[in-house]
């Protein structure tokens, strides 16, 4: 069977969702593969939430969880199908003209099991011509969203962009219990979540809770579990970021610049 007019996007986090949203709005069909238990922080703008909820709406676009055996029924649907397939087994079952690896692993990726006309990698870990055909810059800078046809993007600094205090990390491993909802105001020092009922996670400053891992999830020590935005605008918590859309624009440019990929997608 063929999905020869679909882009397969690996990952459904906030950056991957920006890519899928931009492609979908441009008339390009997209299928998302995800983990069985995604750990997206910006859940309000992550299609990966469909794995838990059955469906997820981001800026008016619907994604729905679909079993791999039912994919043929979704080929003509308007919703974006999300399939639990962390190892990209679908690539061995169906033919896709374009694969976008948007998992943001930031490490050297395992090769995909088949050859495709266009394989796009996002950010650090990918080298164009070795791991994929092109790489898209994901670091906020004058190169954000640019398409690299050889070499690599900027390396991973290991530090969050902007004020590093905004990123909330688990102080210990255990079960997360949320005390705040995404979009809520937080005062400096206010409890945002608790791990194992004993270790509180505090807001570093006054702002809005931009993202938080799902309540009841098991987290590991040091894992990014939340994000506080000092700009204090709750509306921004429910909009795909400018960064995500810029990266999505780079993916769209890469697709349109490869005739074989364009033809495969019926563009």
N, C-alpha and C positions, 0 to 999 in steps of 0.2 A: 504494500500500500504506500501511497505517496502523500506527503503534505507539501507538495512542491510549490505551493504559493504561500507558505508560512515561514516566518522567522522563528527559530527555536531560541528562546532566551533562558539561559541557565541562571536561576536566582530570581527571587521576587521581592527583595528588599527595597529600600527607598530609591536608591540609584537605579536599580533594574526597573523599578516601576516607572521612573521618569522616562527611561528608554522605551518601555512598552507603550506608555501613554502617547509619546511623540510618534511612534510608528503607527499605532492604531488610528490616531487622528489624521495621519497622512494617507490612510487607506491601505496600510500594510498589515496583513493578518499576523498575529503573534501568538505563540504558545509558550507558557512558562513552566519550567520544571523546578521543583523545590525539594527541600528536606522534609522528612516526616514530622519534625518539630522545629520549624524556623524560629530564629531568635532575633527577629527584627526589633529595633528600638523605636524607630519612627513608624509604628504600626498603623497609624491613621492614614498614612500615604504609602502603604506597602501591600501589593497584591498578594504577598505571601500569607496574609491573614485569612485568605480563602481556605487555606489548609485546615484551619481551626473552625471557621464560621460557616464554611460551605460556599460563601460568596463574599466579595469585598468590593465596595464602590469607592473609587478615587476620582474626584473631580468629574463625577457623572459617568465615568466609564466603569463597567461591571466586569469583574473576573469571577469565574466559578470553578470550584473544585470538580475535576472530572476523573473518573477511573480510566486507566490506559485502554482497557478493553472497550470503552464507550466513545473513544475519540472520533470515530467515523461519524457519529451522530452530531458532533459539534463543529464539523468542518465549515458549515455555512452559517453558524450562529454569530450574532453580533458580540456576544460576551467573549472575553479572553479566557481560554481554558488554562487551568492550573493543574498540573499533574505531579504527584509525589514520585520523583525519579531522580534521586541524588547522583546516581552514576551515569546518567544520560543513556540508559538502555534503549530509549526510544530511537536514538540515532541508528541503532542496529536493526530496528523494525520498520522505520519509515525513512523516506528521503526528504531532506530539508535543503533548500538552496543556500540558506544563511544560518549560522549559529553565532549567537552573542554570549560570551561567557561574562556574566555580570555578577558573579558570586563574590567578588572583591576578596579573594583569599590572600592576595598579596604575597604569594609564594609561587614557585615554579609549578605550573599545572601538569597534571597527567594528560597525555595526548588523547584526543577523542578517537573513538574506534573506527571511524570512517573518514573518507575524504569528502569535503564539501566545497562548492565553488567559492564561498567566502566565510572565513572564520574570524570573528572579531573578538579581541580581548580588551577588557577594561582595566587600566591602571597597572600598578607595579606587579611584577612576577612574570609578565608576558614580554617576549621579544618577537617583534614582527619578523616573519621569515623563518622562525624556528618553532614557535609554539602556536602561531596563528598567522593570518595574512596581514592584518593591521591591528594596531593598538590605539586606544583612545585615552588621552590624558584625563585623569580624574582629580588632579590636585588643583586647588584654587590658585590661579596664577594667570599670566598672559597666555599660557598654553592650554588652559582648561578647554576641553572639548575638541582639541586638535587631533587630526588623524595622522598617525605615524606609520609609514609603510616600510620602514626599516628601523632597527634599533628598539629602544625602550622609552617609556615615559619617565618622569621624575621618580626617583626611588622613594620608598616608604620611609618617612622620617620617624615613624613610631609615635608621633605626637599628634593630638587632635588639632585641627585648624582653628584659629581664633583663640579665645581665652580657654586654656586647657582645663580650667576649673569647671567649665560647663558640663563636661562629661562625668557621669556618675558611674562608679565601678563597684562591684560587689566586694565588700571587705573580707568575706569568707565564702566558702562554698556552701550551698544549701538551697532551701526553698524560699523564693521571693514572695512576699506579701505586700501588695501595693497599698499605699495610704493616700495616694493622689491619683487623679485621672489626667490623661493627656489633655492639654488645653487649660488646666487649672493654674491659678496664681500660686506661687510659692514664696514665702518669706525666707530671708537668710536664716539658716539653721533649722528650718522646719523639716520634719520627717516626711520623706517622699515614699520610702519603702522600708521594709524590715526583712532581714535574712534570718531564717530559723527562729523567728520571734525574739531574738536576742540582740541582733546587730543592726542598728538603724542606719539608713542612708539619708544624709542631710542635704538640703539644698545649699549650694555654696554662696548664693546671693539671691536677691529678690528678682523674680522673673516668672516666666511661664514654663510649665513642664511640656517640653516639645516632643519628648518620646520616653517610653518606659516599656520594658519587656513585660509580657503577659503575666498576670497574677498567677501564682502557683507553679511557675516554671522553676526547674532546678538550674542553678547557675554555678559557675566555678569562680574561685577567688580571682579577682582582677578583671573579670569579664565586664565589658561595657553594658550597663543595664539601663541607662537613662541619659537624658540630655535636657539641660535647663537653658532657656533662651532669655538673655537679659533685655532684649528688645521689647519684651513684654506685650507682644501682639498675639492673642490667642488664635486669630484667623490664620496666621502663618503655619500653625501646627497641622492644618488640614489642607494645605496646598503643597504640591510637589515643588521642591526647591529650584531656584535658578540654576544651581549646580547640576541637578539631575537633568533638567531640560537642556542645558548646554551639552552634557554628555550624550543625551539622546539625539541632539542635532549632529554631533560628530558621527554617531552610528548611522544616521540617515544619510549623511554625506558619503560615508564609506560604501553604503549599499548602492546609492545612485551612481557612484563612480565606477562600478564594476558591471559591465554589460551582461555577463552571464548571470549575475545575481539579480539584476533588474528584470531580465527576461523570465527567470524562474519565479519571480514574485508577480509577474504579469503587469509590471509597471511600464 
